[in-house]
Amino acid sequence: MRLTELHADLQALRENLADELLAINRYEEQAFSLADEDAKEHVQRIVDDKKEHVARLLRVIQRLDVKQREALERT
């Protein structure tokens, strides 16, 4: 993979990661305000799915970006 392709891939993955994190915040805020318990449970399941997406994206980013992986391992 060329460096420009790697850069483009990482940029797309990081944008996806940011989108997923924003979605988690929106859904959690919504779940907090919902009165209906069934609706609240459904939204919370979506939050859980989004968190899984974040974990998957982070794993891919770690695999592709050595410096990012090293930074995450230090924390």
N, CA, C and O atoms as CSV, one atom per row, in Angstrom:
chain,resi,resn,atom,element,x,y,z
A,1,MET,N,N,0.842,-1.170,0.000
A,1,MET,CA,C,0.000,0.000,0.000
A,1,MET,C,C,0.893,1.241,0.000
A,1,MET,O,O,1.845,1.339,0.774
A,2,ARG,N,N,0.571,2.165,-0.866
A,2,ARG,CA,C,1.326,3.411,-0.923
A,2,ARG,C,C,0.967,4.298,0.253
A,2,ARG,O,O,-0.106,4.167,0.840
A,3,LEU,N,N,1.873,5.199,0.589
A,3,LEU,CA,C,1.676,6.091,1.723
A,3,LEU,C,C,0.424,6.952,1.543
A,3,LEU,O,O,-0.304,7.189,2.507
A,4,THR,N,N,0.171,7.415,0.333
A,4,THR,CA,C,-1.019,8.242,0.102
A,4,THR,C,C,-2.292,7.429,0.313
A,4,THR,O,O,-3.282,7.951,0.827
A,5,GLU,N,N,-2.274,6.163,-0.077
A,5,GLU,CA,C,-3.430,5.298,0.152
A,5,GLU,C,C,-3.629,5.050,1.636
A,5,GLU,O,O,-4.757,5.073,2.128
A,6,LEU,N,N,-2.539,4.813,2.349
A,6,LEU,CA,C,-2.613,4.596,3.789
A,6,LEU,C,C,-3.179,5.834,4.473
A,6,LEU,O,O,-4.044,5.730,5.344
A,7,HIS,N,N,-2.690,7.004,4.078
A,7,HIS,CA,C,-3.176,8.256,4.655
A,7,HIS,C,C,-4.682,8.415,4.409
A,7,HIS,O,O,-5.425,8.783,5.318
A,8,ALA,N,N,-5.120,8.140,3.198
A,8,ALA,CA,C,-6.540,8.252,2.857
A,8,ALA,C,C,-7.370,7.250,3.659
A,8,ALA,O,O,-8.447,7.585,4.150
A,9,ASP,N,N,-6.873,6.033,3.790
A,9,ASP,CA,C,-7.577,5.012,4.573
A,9,ASP,C,C,-7.704,5.429,6.033
A,9,ASP,O,O,-8.778,5.328,6.624
A,10,LEU,N,N,-6.610,5.894,6.604
A,10,LEU,CA,C,-6.628,6.316,8.011
A,10,LEU,C,C,-7.555,7.512,8.215
A,10,LEU,O,O,-8.273,7.586,9.212
A,11,GLN,N,N,-7.534,8.434,7.279
A,11,GLN,CA,C,-8.429,9.588,7.393
A,11,GLN,C,C,-9.885,9.140,7.385
A,11,GLN,O,O,-10.678,9.605,8.204
A,12,ALA,N,N,-10.242,8.251,6.480
A,12,ALA,CA,C,-11.619,7.757,6.412
A,12,ALA,C,C,-11.995,7.011,7.689
A,12,ALA,O,O,-13.089,7.199,8.221
A,13,LEU,N,N,-11.098,6.170,8.176
A,13,LEU,CA,C,-11.376,5.408,9.391
A,13,LEU,C,C,-11.544,6.327,10.599
A,13,LEU,O,O,-12.421,6.105,11.434
A,14,ARG,N,N,-10.710,7.350,10.691
A,14,ARG,CA,C,-10.818,8.295,11.817
A,14,ARG,C,C,-12.106,9.103,11.731
A,14,ARG,O,O,-12.719,9.400,12.756
A,15,GLU,N,N,-12.522,9.461,10.521
A,15,GLU,CA,C,-13.795,10.164,10.361
A,15,GLU,C,C,-14.952,9.251,10.787
A,15,GLU,O,O,-15.894,9.699,11.441
A,16,ASN,N,N,-14.873,7.986,10.414
A,16,ASN,CA,C,-15.894,7.023,10.839
A,16,ASN,C,C,-15.913,6.886,12.356
A,16,ASN,O,O,-16.978,6.826,12.970
A,17,LEU,N,N,-14.733,6.839,12.949
A,17,LEU,CA,C,-14.626,6.737,14.404
A,17,LEU,C,C,-15.279,7.947,15.070
A,17,LEU,O,O,-16.041,7.801,16.026
A,18,ALA,N,N,-14.978,9.131,14.565
A,18,ALA,CA,C,-15.563,10.357,15.123
A,18,ALA,C,C,-17.082,10.338,14.981
A,18,ALA,O,O,-17.795,10.738,15.902
A,19,ASP,N,N,-17.580,9.880,13.846
A,19,ASP,CA,C,-19.026,9.790,13.632
A,19,ASP,C,C,-19.675,8.829,14.630
A,19,ASP,O,O,-20.739,9.115,15.181
A,20,GLU,N,N,-19.030,7.703,14.851
A,20,GLU,CA,C,-19.570,6.729,15.800
A,20,GLU,C,C,-19.600,7.298,17.220
A,20,GLU,O,O,-20.567,7.087,17.951
A,21,LEU,N,N,-18.553,8.014,17.611
A,21,LEU,CA,C,-18.519,8.609,18.946
A,21,LEU,C,C,-19.607,9.666,19.107
A,21,LEU,O,O,-20.250,9.740,20.154
A,22,LEU,N,N,-19.816,10.480,18.080
A,22,LEU,CA,C,-20.901,11.460,18.129
A,22,LEU,C,C,-22.260,10.769,18.237
A,22,LEU,O,O,-23.137,11.215,18.977
A,23,ALA,N,N,-22.421,9.687,17.496
A,23,ALA,CA,C,-23.683,8.949,17.545
A,23,ALA,C,C,-23.918,8.371,18.938
A,23,ALA,O,O,-25.044,8.391,19.435
A,24,ILE,N,N,-22.877,7.862,19.560
A,24,ILE,CA,C,-23.012,7.339,20.923
A,24,ILE,C,C,-23.524,8.429,21.847
A,24,ILE,O,O,-24.445,8.201,22.631
A,25,ASN,N,N,-22.938,9.602,21.761
A,25,ASN,CA,C,-23.381,10.709,22.615
A,25,ASN,C,C,-24.840,11.072,22.361
A,25,ASN,O,O,-25.605,11.281,23.302
A,26,ARG,N,N,-25.223,11.146,21.095
A,26,ARG,CA,C,-26.613,11.499,20.763
A,26,ARG,C,C,-27.589,10.449,21.267
A,26,ARG,O,O,-28.606,10.782,21.876
A,27,TYR,N,N,-27.281,9.177,21.013
A,27,TYR,CA,C,-28.175,8.109,21.443
A,27,TYR,C,C,-28.261,8.018,22.964
A,27,TYR,O,O,-29.345,7.804,23.505
A,28,GLU,N,N,-27.141,8.176,23.657
A,28,GLU,CA,C,-27.179,8.118,25.119
A,28,GLU,C,C,-28.007,9.273,25.688
A,28,GLU,O,O,-28.763,9.094,26.643
A,29,GLU,N,N,-27.858,10.440,25.100
A,29,GLU,CA,C,-28.664,11.586,25.533
A,29,GLU,C,C,-30.146,11.307,25.302
A,29,GLU,O,O,-30.986,11.598,26.154
A,30,GLN,N,N,-30.451,10.744,24.148
A,30,GLN,CA,C,-31.836,10.417,23.840
A,30,GLN,C,C,-32.374,9.356,24.793
A,30,GLN,O,O,-33.491,9.478,25.297
A,31,ALA,N,N,-31.586,8.322,25.040
A,31,ALA,CA,C,-32.029,7.249,25.933
A,31,ALA,C,C,-32.319,7.797,27.321
A,31,ALA,O,O,-33.266,7.365,27.979
A,32,PHE,N,N,-31.519,8.734,27.761
A,32,PHE,CA,C,-31.709,9.323,29.088
A,32,PHE,C,C,-33.044,10.060,29.177
A,32,PHE,O,O,-33.686,10.071,30.227
A,33,SER,N,N,-33.457,10.673,28.069
A,33,SER,CA,C,-34.668,11.486,28.096
A,33,SER,C,C,-35.943,10.725,27.749
A,33,SER,O,O,-37.040,11.253,27.927
A,34,LEU,N,N,-35.818,9.505,27.261
A,34,LEU,CA,C,-37.014,8.737,26.886
A,34,LEU,C,C,-37.763,8.253,28.120
A,34,LEU,O,O,-37.163,7.776,29.084
A,35,ALA,N,N,-39.076,8.384,28.072
A,35,ALA,CA,C,-39.911,7.926,29.187
A,35,ALA,C,C,-40.266,6.446,29.036
A,35,ALA,O,O,-40.377,5.724,30.027
A,36,ASP,N,N,-40.439,6.009,27.814
A,36,ASP,CA,C,-40.831,4.622,27.561
A,36,ASP,C,C,-39.635,3.697,27.753
A,36,ASP,O,O,-38.607,3.854,27.095
A,37,GLU,N,N,-39.774,2.742,28.649
A,37,GLU,CA,C,-38.661,1.835,28.964
A,37,GLU,C,C,-38.278,0.949,27.788
A,37,GLU,O,O,-37.096,0.670,27.587
A,38,ASP,N,N,-39.255,0.502,27.009
A,38,ASP,CA,C,-38.954,-0.342,25.850
A,38,ASP,C,C,-38.137,0.445,24.823
A,38,ASP,O,O,-37.152,-0.063,24.289
A,39,ALA,N,N,-38.541,1.664,24.554
A,39,ALA,CA,C,-37.796,2.505,23.618
A,39,ALA,C,C,-36.397,2.771,24.148
A,39,ALA,O,O,-35.424,2.755,23.394
A,40,LYS,N,N,-36.303,3.013,25.437
A,40,LYS,CA,C,-35.012,3.267,26.069
A,40,LYS,C,C,-34.081,2.061,25.896
A,40,LYS,O,O,-32.896,2.229,25.608
A,41,GLU,N,N,-34.616,0.849,26.072
A,41,GLU,CA,C,-33.812,-0.369,25.907
A,41,GLU,C,C,-33.332,-0.522,24.470
A,41,GLU,O,O,-32.190,-0.916,24.232
A,42,HIS,N,N,-34.202,-0.212,23.510
A,42,HIS,CA,C,-33.812,-0.314,22.101
A,42,HIS,C,C,-32.678,0.664,21.779
A,42,HIS,O,O,-31.705,0.309,21.114
A,43,VAL,N,N,-32.821,1.877,22.256
A,43,VAL,CA,C,-31.783,2.875,21.998
A,43,VAL,C,C,-30.486,2.467,22.684
A,43,VAL,O,O,-29.405,2.670,22.131
A,44,GLN,N,N,-30.581,1.898,23.876
A,44,GLN,CA,C,-29.371,1.466,24.570
A,44,GLN,C,C,-28.671,0.331,23.819
A,44,GLN,O,O,-27.443,0.248,23.823
A,45,ARG,N,N,-29.447,-0.538,23.178
A,45,ARG,CA,C,-28.837,-1.592,22.350
A,45,ARG,C,C,-28.088,-0.985,21.162
A,45,ARG,O,O,-27.027,-1.470,20.768
A,46,ILE,N,N,-28.656,0.078,20.603
A,46,ILE,CA,C,-27.968,0.774,19.514
A,46,ILE,C,C,-26.658,1.367,20.017
A,46,ILE,O,O,-25.638,1.301,19.331
A,47,VAL,N,N,-26.685,1.944,21.214
A,47,VAL,CA,C,-25.464,2.486,21.823
A,47,VAL,C,C,-24.422,1.383,21.960
A,47,VAL,O,O,-23.252,1.585,21.633
A,48,ASP,N,N,-24.842,0.231,22.437
A,48,ASP,CA,C,-23.907,-0.886,22.591
A,48,ASP,C,C,-23.309,-1.293,21.249
A,48,ASP,O,O,-22.117,-1.588,21.162
A,49,ASP,N,N,-24.138,-1.311,20.199
A,49,ASP,CA,C,-23.634,-1.630,18.857
A,49,ASP,C,C,-22.618,-0.592,18.399
A,49,ASP,O,O,-21.580,-0.938,17.835
A,50,LYS,N,N,-22.918,0.671,18.643
A,50,LYS,CA,C,-22.006,1.745,18.246
A,50,LYS,C,C,-20.671,1.617,18.978
A,50,LYS,O,O,-19.615,1.875,18.400
A,51,LYS,N,N,-20.720,1.221,20.240
A,51,LYS,CA,C,-19.479,1.029,20.992
A,51,LYS,C,C,-18.656,-0.116,20.414
A,51,LYS,O,O,-17.426,-0.064,20.406
A,52,GLU,N,N,-19.332,-1.139,19.936
A,52,GLU,CA,C,-18.624,-2.237,19.266
A,52,GLU,C,C,-17.974,-1.726,17.983
A,52,GLU,O,O,-16.851,-2.112,17.656
A,53,HIS,N,N,-18.673,-0.866,17.265
A,53,HIS,CA,C,-18.102,-0.277,16.046
A,53,HIS,C,C,-16.839,0.518,16.370
A,53,HIS,O,O,-15.845,0.440,15.649
A,54,VAL,N,N,-16.887,1.281,17.458
A,54,VAL,CA,C,-15.714,2.054,17.885
A,54,VAL,C,C,-14.540,1.118,18.155
A,54,VAL,O,O,-13.417,1.382,17.726
A,55,ALA,N,N,-14.802,0.034,18.864
A,55,ALA,CA,C,-13.732,-0.914,19.180
A,55,ALA,C,C,-13.142,-1.519,17.904
A,55,ALA,O,O,-11.925,-1.670,17.790
A,56,ARG,N,N,-13.999,-1.861,16.955
A,56,ARG,CA,C,-13.513,-2.442,15.698
A,56,ARG,C,C,-12.685,-1.438,14.913
A,56,ARG,O,O,-11.621,-1.772,14.391
A,57,LEU,N,N,-13.177,-0.207,14.832
A,57,LEU,CA,C,-12.429,0.819,14.107
A,57,LEU,C,C,-11.084,1.085,14.758
A,57,LEU,O,O,-10.081,1.251,14.064
A,58,LEU,N,N,-11.052,1.127,16.075
A,58,LEU,CA,C,-9.781,1.337,16.772
A,58,LEU,C,C,-8.788,0.222,16.475
A,58,LEU,O,O,-7.597,0.474,16.294
A,59,ARG,N,N,-9.280,-1.010,16.427
A,59,ARG,CA,C,-8.382,-2.131,16.115
A,59,ARG,C,C,-7.788,-1.986,14.718
A,59,ARG,O,O,-6.601,-2.247,14.518
A,60,VAL,N,N,-8.601,-1.572,13.755
A,60,VAL,CA,C,-8.101,-1.401,12.391
A,60,VAL,C,C,-7.096,-0.248,12.341
A,60,VAL,O,O,-6.045,-0.365,11.710
A,61,ILE,N,N,-7.419,0.854,13.000
A,61,ILE,CA,C,-6.505,1.995,13.030
A,61,ILE,C,C,-5.186,1.603,13.681
A,61,ILE,O,O,-4.117,1.975,13.196
A,62,GLN,N,N,-5.253,0.862,14.766
A,62,GLN,CA,C,-4.024,0.404,15.434
A,62,GLN,C,C,-3.181,-0.456,14.506
A,62,GLN,O,O,-1.953,-0.363,14.507
A,63,ARG,N,N,-3.834,-1.283,13.724
A,63,ARG,CA,C,-3.101,-2.163,12.811
A,63,ARG,C,C,-2.400,-1.361,11.723
A,63,ARG,O,O,-1.287,-1.700,11.320
A,64,LEU,N,N,-3.042,-0.307,11.248
A,64,LEU,CA,C,-2.500,0.465,10.131
A,64,LEU,C,C,-1.546,1.571,10.563
A,64,LEU,O,O,-0.660,1.950,9.797
A,65,ASP,N,N,-1.709,2.096,11.776
A,65,ASP,CA,C,-0.911,3.239,12.226
A,65,ASP,C,C,-0.067,2.822,13.425
A,65,ASP,O,O,-0.568,2.740,14.546
A,66,VAL,N,N,1.202,2.563,13.184
A,66,VAL,CA,C,2.104,2.069,14.217
A,66,VAL,C,C,2.230,3.079,15.358
A,66,VAL,O,O,2.209,2.690,16.526
A,67,LYS,N,N,2.359,4.357,15.041
A,67,LYS,CA,C,2.492,5.370,16.090
A,67,LYS,C,C,1.253,5.444,16.959
A,67,LYS,O,O,1.357,5.608,18.174
A,68,GLN,N,N,0.088,5.326,16.354
A,68,GLN,CA,C,-1.154,5.321,17.116
A,68,GLN,C,C,-1.214,4.110,18.036
A,68,GLN,O,O,-1.609,4.218,19.197
A,69,ARG,N,N,-0.818,2.956,17.507
A,69,ARG,CA,C,-0.802,1.733,18.304
A,69,ARG,C,C,0.125,1.896,19.506
A,69,ARG,O,O,-0.236,1.542,20.628
A,70,GLU,N,N,1.316,2.432,19.268
A,70,GLU,CA,C,2.273,2.625,20.360
A,70,GLU,C,C,1.722,3.594,21.403
A,70,GLU,O,O,1.898,3.377,22.602
A,71,ALA,N,N,1.059,4.658,20.957
A,71,ALA,CA,C,0.484,5.627,21.889
A,71,ALA,C,C,-0.611,4.986,22.730
A,71,ALA,O,O,-0.696,5.238,23.932
A,72,LEU,N,N,-1.431,4.178,22.122
A,72,LEU,CA,C,-2.504,3.509,22.863
A,72,LEU,C,C,-1.948,2.479,23.841
A,72,LEU,O,O,-2.499,2.288,24.925
A,73,GLU,N,N,-0.877,1.828,23.466
A,73,GLU,CA,C,-0.268,0.825,24.347
A,73,GLU,C,C,0.392,1.477,25.559
A,73,GLU,O,O,0.505,0.847,26.610
A,74,ARG,N,N,0.827,2.727,25.427
A,74,ARG,CA,C,1.460,3.431,26.551
A,74,ARG,C,C,0.448,3.904,27.581
A,74,ARG,O,O,0.819,4.197,28.718
A,75,THR,N,N,-0.811,3.984,27.211
A,75,THR,CA,C,-1.817,4.507,28.141
A,75,THR,C,C,-2.437,3.417,28.972
A,75,THR,O,O,-3.302,3.692,29.804
